[in-house]
Every structure is written in C-alpha cells, then in structure tokens.
Amino acid sequence: MNGASARATVHIMKDLGMTHALIIPDSESRLLFDELSADPDVMVISPAREGESIAIAAGLWVGGAHPFVIIQNTGLMEAGDALRGCGVGPRIPLRLLVGWRGYPGAQAGKLPIDSAYTYTEPLLAAWGIPSWHLMSDDDLGVIAEMDRTAAETSHPAAVVTGHRFRP
Amino acid sequence: MMERLEVLEKLAAVRTDEIVVMTMTATLQWPLVSHHPLDFDFLAFGMGHASDFGLGLALARPERKTIVLKGDGGLLMSLGSLVTLGTYGPENLVVLLLENRRYEMTGGQPLPAGPDFAALAGAAGVAGGGATGRGKVERIETLAELEAALPRILDEPGPHFVVLPVENRHPLPPVSHTDHAGRVQALRTALGVV
C-alpha cells in the first residue's frame, strides 16, 4: 500500500528521542501533522516559512534537543540558505522528512512533470545530504537509519516521502 | 538615535549567564565589549534567521535567557518570523532589534523608510502573545532609558521584542570568518550539552 502510517512514523520518531517537530502542513504530511499535534509529548512548531524551521531546529539541537523537520520539497528549496548556514556548513545534524511533491504524478507518467519533483533529489545530492525513500510501511526502518547517520556524521540527513501519509 | 557601541556596552554591563546570539555588524562590535563562552556569532549562518535560531535555543535551554542582537535588514528578510515569535516565543527570549535603517554590512544602502518594526511586531501577535501570553514590544530611544530598562527586560518573563534605534560612528573591525562547526561545538560545550 502506498504511503506510510503517520501513527507508526510518529511512534518511531518518538522512540528515537524526538522532542520537537517543525512542520508546516502540506498535502503529503497532513495526517502526520494531525498525529503530531495530538501527541502531548512532542512540541509542534509551525513557523511561517521553512527557512525558519531549519534555523529553529538548529537552535534546538545546539541547545540539546532532538528536533525533526518535516518539510515539503518546495519548502526545502525556499530554505536553501538556512539549510546551508544552519545545517550543512556548521555540521548540525538536522533530521529532515521531505515530502516529495510531484512523485506520484511523475511515476504515473502524467505531464507536465512537476519541477519540484525533478529537482528534489539532485538538490539533496548537491548539498551532500544522504537520503532514503519512505514510500510505505515496509520502509519505516529508514527513519532510524537517517537519524543514526545524521548523528554519526554530524550532518543533515533526509527521508523523502513520495506518497501521502496514511492514518 | 543611540550609538550602537554604547548600547552594546550597556547590555554587556548587566549581562550575566544569558546566551547572546548576534549577527551582522553586531558580530564585529560585540567582541569589543564581551568575551563570554555563551556569546554566539551567527554571522553567515543563514540570512535573517538569527532570532529563529535564538528561539530554538531558548526553547531548549529554559533555565537561562537567550538574547538575540539582530538588525532591521535581517528582520525584513524573515518578517514572518515575527508571527512565529508571537505564537511560540518563550518567556526567556529577548530579541533586541538594532534599527539603523541601513544594510550597513554591505555599504550602508538604505532600507525602505516605511516599516514601523514595533508596530509590526505588535500586529504579529508578540505584544501580549508568545507562548506565555505575556509578550512585550517596546521601543527605547535613549541610552538612559535603555540602562533603566535592561534589568527589567532581563528579569521579567517575555518574550521581549525591543526596537533600539542606533547609529554607528566607530570604525568597524574586520569580519572574522572562524570555523562555523567550531562555534557550534564551543557553545554546546559551554552549555554542558556535550
């Protein structure tokens, strides 16, 4: 079944020690937003724009917290300078869940191809940010792998989600 | 209009164990008045995002205040952050906006003359807002008023957003591009995180 369970995803992130979730709602992560917002153990912060999410998460991590940034690929592109300056450059291990807008349409051969789809993985690669695909519950293990890689390399790492989260 | 270096001197005189995050030209002058392990030079960490970074720090370290020194040009780059401050700003966050109406770092090009930054912060929900519902917005015009207000600002719950109209007549020291990862590790060490 396409799409990972939002409930299982939040459960895994909490097991990994998540303290804060920086999330601006988008189509892919809508149910993840609902699940996080209903969880009393996680502080959910919805900034005005994704560059803020990155900078707030960096401050949280420097202060000893364990934030996750849930961000659509469009927001990732907007947040480029923040990601450079508050993640890649100073080697702050940001944990990113990136919604891959345009993926289902591109896989189905729908035209025109969403440019947000086209540039997502090349952009992550250009920043040297390792990434894994989370397309269904079968892939849930990649969240821990991403978290561990970020910690071990002290560098941002990302999970890319191609489908909308399910309950 | 206050002389910026004198503003920084006033702050340094009353600062104790607060984290101080500074950016742009404040990074050049703050070291003239302070050498403290909890000073953090945010220059080149992300344009316009110093107070966002400070918000994260303040949330993670509620046992002490976080003070952010940023400019009005930087605020223009992330005006939406005022809404975030008005929604989530914790009681231990103080944002001091050094308002010089110029992009001083790049040669003094003028900012748009219109924005009233205190009014913008108020309208964004900072006044009476933040996570505490006790956010405060104020504009301080003179060094005497600043000297009188700083103990209160550093003591009472915020979040605080304070507009400080400043100018600078001192020669600026050169930019120091120290290792960014090293700055991060030094602050985490000073905070006892590592």
Contacts between the chains, C-beta under 8 A, distances in Angstrom:
chain1	res1	chain2	res2	distance
A	20	B	59	7.1
A	43	B	59	7.4
A	45	B	84	7.6
A	45	B	88	5.5
A	46	B	87	8.0
A	47	B	52	7.2
A	47	B	80	7.3
A	47	B	81	7.2
A	47	B	84	4.5
A	48	B	80	2.9
A	48	B	81	6.6
A	48	B	83	5.1
A	48	B	84	5.6
A	49	B	78	7.4
A	49	B	80	5.2
A	51	B	46	6.9
A	51	B	48	7.6
A	51	B	49	6.2
A	51	B	52	7.7
A	51	B	78	6.8
A	52	B	49	6.8
A	52	B	52	4.6
A	52	B	78	6.5
A	52	B	80	6.9
A	52	B	81	5.4
A	52	B	84	5.7
A	54	B	46	7.2
A	54	B	49	7.7
A	55	B	45	7.7
A	55	B	46	5.3
A	55	B	49	3.6
A	55	B	50	8.0
A	55	B	52	3.6
A	55	B	53	4.7
A	55	B	56	7.0
A	56	B	52	4.9
A	56	B	53	7.1
A	56	B	55	5.4
A	56	B	56	4.1
A	56	B	59	7.9
A	56	B	84	7.6
A	57	B	56	6.3
A	58	B	45	7.7
A	58	B	46	8.0
A	58	B	53	5.7
A	58	B	56	6.3
A	59	B	52	7.0
A	59	B	53	4.1
A	59	B	54	6.2
A	59	B	55	6.3
A	59	B	56	2.4
A	59	B	57	4.1
A	59	B	58	7.7
A	59	B	59	7.6
A	59	B	60	6.9
A	60	B	56	4.0
A	60	B	57	7.4
A	60	B	59	6.1
A	60	B	60	4.8
A	61	B	56	7.6
A	61	B	60	7.8
A	62	B	53	7.8
A	62	B	56	7.4
A	62	B	57	6.2
A	62	B	60	7.4
A	62	B	184	5.8
A	62	B	187	5.9
A	62	B	188	5.8
A	62	B	191	7.7
A	62	B	193	7.3
A	63	B	56	6.6
A	63	B	57	4.7
A	63	B	58	8.0
A	63	B	59	7.3
A	63	B	60	2.6
A	63	B	61	4.6
A	63	B	191	6.5
A	63	B	193	6.8
A	64	B	60	5.4
A	64	B	61	7.2
A	64	B	188	7.5
A	64	B	191	6.8
A	64	B	193	4.1
A	65	B	56	7.6
A	65	B	59	7.1
A	65	B	60	4.2
A	67	B	56	7.5
A	81	B	46	5.6
A	81	B	47	5.4
A	82	B	46	4.2
A	82	B	49	5.5
A	82	B	52	7.9
A	84	B	46	7.4
A	85	B	44	6.1
A	85	B	45	4.3
A	85	B	46	3.5
A	85	B	47	7.5
A	85	B	49	7.4
A	85	B	180	7.9
A	86	B	45	5.5
A	86	B	46	4.7
A	86	B	49	6.7
A	86	B	53	6.6
A	89	B	44	7.5
A	89	B	45	7.4
A	89	B	180	5.0
A	89	B	181	7.7
A	90	B	45	6.6
A	90	B	180	3.9
A	90	B	181	4.9
A	90	B	183	6.9
A	90	B	184	4.7
A	91	B	180	7.9
A	91	B	181	4.3
A	91	B	184	7.3
A	92	B	184	6.3
A	154	B	181	7.7
